[in-house]
Amino acid sequence: MQNPKKQIASHRLILPNGQSLTQWVIEIQQGKVINYFPLSEEMPHTEWWNGSILLEENYDGTVVAKYEGKIIE
């Protein structure tokens, strides 16, 4: 069975290169970011998290998301 993806929107998304984006959604599956896109309207099944989410690229090229210093699973 495939793990469901999680959608989280936040006030600010910080990319691995340091660029800051306002009001974006990330999609996470099995602890890895599989997509991110601007939040243009209210979306079903999307959690809203206050503050900033930081994206970090691992040595193998996968991207993880961190919130308050912890990896989002």
Secondary structure, 3 states (H helix, E strand, C coil): CCCCCEEEEEEEEECCCCCEEEEEEEEEECCEEEEEEECCCCCCCEEEEEEEEEEEECCCCCEEEEECCEECC
